[in-house]
Amino acid sequence: MNQIRIGVCEFCFPCRGPIAIGMAHKAGFEGIQLSDCGGSETGFPFLNSYVQDCYLKSAEENGIIFQAMHLQTLFNQKYMKESPKSEKGQLAHLSLSKGALACKEMGIATMMVTITQIMNKEQYYYSVENLKYALDECEKNGINLSMENDLNSEEFMKLQIDVGTGLKMCFDTMNTVVNEIDYPEIMLQKVGLKAIDHFHVKDCVENEAGFMTKYTTPFVRLGQGKTHFQEWAALIRKLDYSGWVISENFYYDKSFAGVDYVEVASEDAKTLKEVLRSPKGI
């Protein structure tokens, strides 16, 4: 029988830190995926003992597990596509080493990075080199490395070979659809569970113009959209997946205007428990 744990991204709530951890618990999630609290732009707060203690105390009080730390600032900087010899590339390496150390000190099993829109061979080469460094840092600190991306199945499998099998995927079920890569259940069959560290789930419908795009499509409660959430869920039940499924629905998004974000989040947590832990789903 599968052992699926459900969590939520810290930035899905309008407040971060202990408040977000409390909201995750109140909504019924078991874990939370942390952001990096500003990373290099704020002096790597997660290496500060006071910050660590505040987060860890809140997690203990709320019975919440830190599933991963996402180096969100590094993604926004886009430095993972820069030459390791450049100033930006060196800062990327610093962020990776500091992030891996913070995960080790806080008992977080996985460090997550995101690289999207690799436009040419040069950016691909630098991405591979920087991911190799990230993997070395994670292995040195005894943690896992997960990567979110916008690659198709063949492209990711090539990247994994070039970097090392220790690199695993954060598989985002909605992004595969809005990025016009594949339906999630089809892509998952191509890459296989061995390539997956954890899943991100969110759901959406078309925008007013009739299109589904990553930044304009309205979010909806899980299972009420058009991103094949039910088909994906049926497949991971069939495959007997064990691991984390993390909601990335933005609960303060205007799509949910007028409804309390914890209430919406609790509905998604209930849906995930029902659809993933019942043999037949819902």
C-alpha positions in Angstrom: 0.0 0.0 0.0 1.4 3.4 -0.9 2.6 5.8 1.7 1.8 9.3 0.4 2.4 12.4 2.5 0.7 15.7 1.6 2.2 19.1 2.0 2.0 22.7 0.7 4.5 25.3 -0.5 5.2 28.1 2.0 4.5 30.7 -0.6 1.0 29.4 -1.2 -0.1 31.5 1.9 0.1 35.3 2.1 2.4 35.1 5.1 5.7 33.2 5.5 7.5 31.7 8.4 5.8 30.4 11.5 2.5 31.9 10.4 2.5 29.9 7.2 3.5 26.8 9.1 0.5 27.3 11.4 -1.8 27.8 8.4 -0.4 24.5 6.8 -1.3 22.6 10.0 -4.7 24.2 10.3 -5.5 23.3 6.7 -4.6 19.7 7.4 -1.3 19.3 5.6 1.5 17.2 7.0 4.4 19.0 5.6 5.6 22.3 4.1 8.1 23.1 1.3 10.1 26.1 2.5 11.3 29.0 0.4 14.8 30.3 1.0 13.8 33.4 3.0 15.6 35.7 0.5 18.7 33.6 0.1 21.8 35.5 -1.0 19.8 38.8 -1.2 19.1 38.7 2.6 22.4 37.1 3.8 21.2 33.5 3.9 18.8 33.8 6.9 18.4 30.0 7.2 22.0 29.8 8.5 21.1 32.1 11.4 20.4 30.1 14.6 17.6 32.4 15.7 15.8 32.0 12.4 16.3 28.2 12.5 15.0 28.0 16.0 11.9 29.9 15.2 11.0 27.7 12.2 11.9 24.5 14.0 9.9 25.4 17.1 6.9 26.2 15.0 7.2 23.0 13.0 7.4 21.0 16.2 4.4 22.8 17.8 2.3 22.2 14.7 3.4 18.7 13.8 4.7 19.8 10.4 7.6 18.3 8.5 9.9 20.4 6.4 9.7 18.4 3.1 12.2 20.5 1.2 13.9 23.9 0.9 13.3 25.6 -2.5 16.1 28.0 -3.5 13.5 30.3 -4.9 15.7 33.4 -4.9 18.3 31.6 -7.0 15.5 30.7 -9.5 14.5 34.3 -9.7 18.1 35.4 -10.3 18.4 32.8 -13.1 22.1 32.4 -12.2 22.0 28.6 -12.7 22.4 29.2 -16.4 25.5 31.4 -16.0 29.1 30.3 -16.3 30.5 28.9 -13.0 33.5 31.2 -13.6 31.4 34.3 -13.8 30.4 36.5 -10.9 26.8 35.4 -11.2 27.9 31.7 -11.5 30.0 32.0 -8.4 27.0 33.5 -6.5 25.0 30.5 -7.7 27.5 28.2 -6.2 27.5 30.1 -2.9 23.7 29.9 -2.8 23.9 26.1 -3.5 26.5 25.4 -0.8 24.7 27.6 1.8 21.4 26.0 0.9 22.7 22.5 1.3 24.3 23.4 4.6 21.1 25.0 5.9 19.1 21.8 4.9 21.6 19.7 6.8 21.5 21.9 9.9 17.6 22.0 9.9 17.1 18.3 9.2 15.5 19.0 5.8 15.9 16.0 3.5 15.8 17.7 0.1 17.1 20.9 -1.5 15.2 22.0 -4.6 16.3 24.2 -7.5 14.4 25.4 -10.5 15.8 26.0 -14.0 13.5 27.0 -16.9 13.8 28.3 -20.4 17.2 26.9 -21.2 17.5 28.6 -24.6 20.7 27.3 -26.2 23.6 24.9 -25.9 25.7 27.3 -23.8 23.0 27.7 -21.2 22.5 23.9 -21.1 26.2 23.3 -20.6 26.4 25.8 -17.7 23.2 24.4 -16.2 24.7 20.9 -16.2 27.9 22.2 -14.6 26.0 24.1 -11.9 23.7 21.1 -11.2 26.8 18.9 -10.9 28.1 21.3 -8.2 24.7 21.3 -6.5 24.6 17.5 -6.5 28.1 17.3 -5.0 27.1 19.8 -2.3 23.9 17.8 -1.5 25.7 14.5 -1.3 28.4 16.1 0.9 25.7 17.2 3.3 23.7 14.0 3.1 20.6 15.4 1.5 18.7 15.0 -1.8 18.7 17.2 -4.9 15.4 17.9 -6.7 14.9 20.1 -9.8 11.8 21.7 -11.2 12.0 22.4 -14.9 10.1 22.9 -18.2 11.7 20.1 -20.1 9.9 17.2 -21.8 10.5 13.6 -20.7 13.3 13.0 -23.2 15.1 16.2 -22.4 15.0 15.6 -18.6 16.3 12.0 -18.9 19.2 13.3 -21.0 19.9 16.0 -18.4 19.8 13.4 -15.6 22.4 11.3 -17.5 24.6 14.4 -18.0 24.4 15.5 -14.3 24.1 12.2 -12.5 21.3 9.9 -11.4 21.3 11.6 -8.0 19.4 14.5 -9.6 15.6 13.9 -9.3 12.6 15.7 -10.7 10.0 17.9 -8.9 7.2 16.9 -11.2 4.6 19.6 -11.6 1.3 18.2 -12.9 -0.2 21.5 -14.0 3.0 22.9 -15.6 3.2 20.0 -18.0 -0.2 21.1 -19.4 0.1 24.9 -19.5 3.7 24.6 -20.9 2.2 22.3 -23.6 4.7 19.5 -22.8 2.3 16.6 -22.2 -0.6 15.5 -20.0 0.9 14.6 -16.6 -0.2 10.9 -16.6 1.5 10.5 -20.0 4.7 12.2 -19.1 4.9 10.3 -15.8 4.7 7.0 -17.7 7.6 8.1 -19.9 10.0 9.3 -17.1 9.0 6.7 -14.5 8.7 7.0 -10.7 12.5 6.4 -10.2 13.2 9.8 -11.7 10.8 11.6 -9.3 11.6 13.1 -6.0 8.2 14.6 -5.3 5.2 16.1 -7.0 3.8 19.6 -7.2 0.1 19.8 -7.8 -2.1 22.8 -8.7 -5.1 23.1 -11.0 -6.5 25.6 -13.5 -9.0 26.4 -16.3 -8.7 28.6 -19.3 -8.4 32.3 -19.0 -11.0 34.8 -20.4 -9.5 34.5 -23.8 -9.8 30.7 -23.8 -6.1 29.9 -23.2 -4.3 28.0 -20.5 -0.9 29.8 -19.8 1.3 29.6 -16.7 0.8 33.2 -15.6 -2.7 34.1 -16.7 -4.8 31.0 -16.1 -7.1 31.1 -13.2 -6.4 28.7 -10.3 -9.1 26.4 -9.1 -9.5 23.9 -6.3 -7.7 20.6 -7.0 -9.7 18.3 -9.2 -11.9 21.1 -10.6 -9.7 22.2 -13.4 -8.6 20.9 -16.8 -5.0 19.6 -16.1 -5.8 15.9 -15.8 -5.5 15.9 -12.0 -7.7 12.8 -11.7 -6.0 10.9 -14.5 -2.6 11.6 -12.8 -3.9 10.6 -9.4 -5.3 7.3 -10.8 -1.9 6.5 -12.3 0.2 7.1 -9.1 -2.3 5.0 -7.2 -1.8 2.2 -9.8 2.0 2.6 -9.6 1.8 2.5 -5.8 3.7 5.7 -5.4 5.2 6.5 -2.0 6.5 10.0 -1.2 5.4 13.6 -1.0 2.7 15.4 -3.0 2.9 19.1 -2.5 0.2 21.6 -3.2 1.3 24.7 -5.1 -2.1 26.3 -5.4 -1.8 30.0 -4.6 -4.5 30.3 -2.0 -4.5 34.1 -1.9 -4.8 34.4 -5.7 -7.6 36.5 -7.0 -9.2 33.4 -8.4 -10.2 32.5 -4.8 -11.2 36.1 -3.9 -13.7 36.2 -1.1 -12.8 32.8 0.4 -10.5 32.5 3.3 -7.2 31.0 2.1 -6.9 28.5 4.9 -10.5 27.3 4.1 -9.5 26.8 0.4 -6.3 25.1 1.4 -8.2 22.7 3.7 -10.4 21.7 0.8 -7.4 20.8 -1.3 -5.8 18.9 1.6 -9.0 16.9 2.0 -9.1 16.2 -1.8 -5.5 15.0 -1.8 -6.2 12.6 1.1 -9.3 11.2 -0.6 -7.9 10.9 -4.1 -4.5 9.6 -3.2 -5.2 7.3 -0.2 -8.4 5.6 -1.4 -8.0 2.7 -3.8 -10.5 4.1 -6.1 -10.0 7.8 -5.5 -13.0 10.1 -5.4 
